[in-house]
Amino acid sequence: MNRITSKERPIYITPIAGQRYRNQNGNTYVCLTPPIGTQPGRDMTAQFEREPDGWLLIAHGVSQYSDGSIVWDFSTGGHWPGGRPKNWSL
């Protein structure tokens, strides 16, 4: 992972459905839906799934750093479909 300078600000992007992104937290997320909103920014949302556990969320205001990693302003609706992580054994 490249180092981000403390002065660098990420740039709002339009997430692409089907594309995998590395979050600043180190996890990989897949964009599941075309974004809702007319232009990149806080009002644009898209659904993401965290790999490999399947956590779903709606990301608001997705932005990207120069190293390709992403962050979002905030998320809503986070949950595991069926109430538990993928590949969770009983």
Backbone hydrogen bonds in HBPLUS format (Angstrom, degrees):
<---DONOR---> <-ACCEPTOR-->    atom                        ^
c    i                          cat <-CA-CA->   ^        H-A-AA   ^      H-
h    n   atom  resd res      DA  || num        DHA   H-A  angle D-A-AA Bond
n    s   type  num  typ     dist DA aas  dist angle  dist       angle   num
A0008-GLU N   A0005-THR O   3.05 MM   3  5.37 151.8  2.13 108.7 117.0     1
A0011-ILE N   A0064-GLN O   2.91 MM  53  5.29 160.0  1.95 142.5 139.0     2
A0064-GLN N   A0011-ILE O   2.83 MM  53  5.29 157.2  1.88 134.2 136.8     3
A0013-ILE N   A0062-VAL O   2.97 MM  49  6.02 164.0  2.00 148.7 149.0     4
A0019-GLN N   A0016-ILE O   3.07 MM   3  5.64 162.8  2.10 138.3 140.7     5
A0018-GLY N   A0031-CYS O   2.62 MM  13  5.42 174.8  1.62 159.0 157.5     6
A0031-CYS N   A0019-GLN O   3.01 MM  12  5.70 167.1  2.03 160.7 161.8     7
A0021-TYR N   A0029-TYR O   2.73 MM   8  5.28 159.7  1.77 159.4 166.7     8
A0029-TYR N   A0021-TYR O   2.79 MM   8  5.28 165.3  1.81 159.8 164.7     9
A0070-ILE N   A0022-ARG O   2.86 MM  48  6.22 151.0  1.94 143.0 152.6    10
A0023-ASN N   A0027-ASN O   2.81 MM   4  5.48 171.6  1.82 176.2 176.1    11
A0026-GLY N   A0023-ASN O   2.91 MM   3  5.43 162.7  1.94 119.6 122.9    12
A0024-GLN N   A0070-ILE O   2.99 MM  46  5.96 140.3  2.15 170.6 162.8    13
A0051-GLU N   A0028-THR O   2.86 MM  23  5.63 176.6  1.86 161.9 162.8    14
A0030-VAL N   A0049-GLU O   2.86 MM  19  5.25 157.6  1.91 146.5 151.8    15
A0049-GLU N   A0030-VAL O   2.91 MM  19  5.25 151.7  1.99 143.4 152.6    16
A0032-LEU N   A0047-GLN O   2.78 MM  15  5.50 159.4  1.82 148.0 154.6    17
A0036-ILE N   A0045-THR O   2.74 MM   9  5.23 157.7  1.79 151.4 159.4    18
A0045-THR N   A0036-ILE O   2.93 MM   9  5.23 157.0  1.98 146.4 152.8    19
A0044-MET N   A0041-GLY O   3.04 MM   3  5.55 164.4  2.06 118.4 123.5    20
A0061-GLY N   A0044-MET O   2.99 MM  17  5.60 169.8  2.00 165.9 169.2    21
A0046-ALA N   A0059-ALA O   3.16 MM  13  5.53 142.1  2.31 141.2 152.1    22
A0059-ALA N   A0046-ALA O   2.86 MM  13  5.53 160.7  1.90 169.4 162.8    23
A0048-PHE N   A0057-LEU O   2.89 MM   9  5.51 162.5  1.92 159.1 164.9    24
A0057-LEU N   A0048-PHE O   3.03 MM   9  5.51 147.7  2.14 154.2 160.0    25
A0050-ARG N   A0055-TRP O   2.81 MM   5  5.14 162.2  1.84 149.4 155.0    26
A0054-GLY N   A0050-ARG O   2.84 MM   4  5.26 142.7  1.98 164.2 169.2    27
A0086-LYS N   A0053-ASP O   2.81 MM  33  4.90 169.2  1.82 129.5 132.4    28
A0056-LEU N   A0079-HIS O   2.81 MM  23  5.41 178.0  1.81 162.0 161.4    29
A0079-HIS N   A0056-LEU O   2.94 MM  23  5.41 147.8  2.04 145.1 154.1    30
A0058-ILE N   A0076-THR O   2.91 MM  18  5.24 162.2  1.94 162.4 165.1    31
A0076-THR N   A0058-ILE O   2.97 MM  18  5.24 149.5  2.06 140.1 149.8    32
A0060-HIS N   A0074-PHE O   2.89 MM  14  5.49 159.7  1.93 174.0 175.5    33
A0073-ASP N   A0060-HIS O   2.92 MM  13  5.78 128.4  2.20 149.4 164.6    34
A0073-ASP N   A0061-GLY O   3.20 MM  12  5.19 139.1  2.37 113.5 124.5    35
A0063-SER N   A0071-VAL O   2.85 MM   8  5.53 169.5  1.86 159.0 160.7    36
A0071-VAL N   A0063-SER O   2.98 MM   8  5.53 149.6  2.07 151.0 156.4    37
A0065-TYR N   A0069-SER O   2.84 MM   4  5.51 164.4  1.86 164.2 169.7    38
A0068-GLY N   A0065-TYR O   2.94 MM   3  5.41 162.2  1.97 119.4 122.9    39
A0083-GLY N   A0080-TRP O   2.78 MM   3  5.01 150.6  1.86 136.6 135.0    40
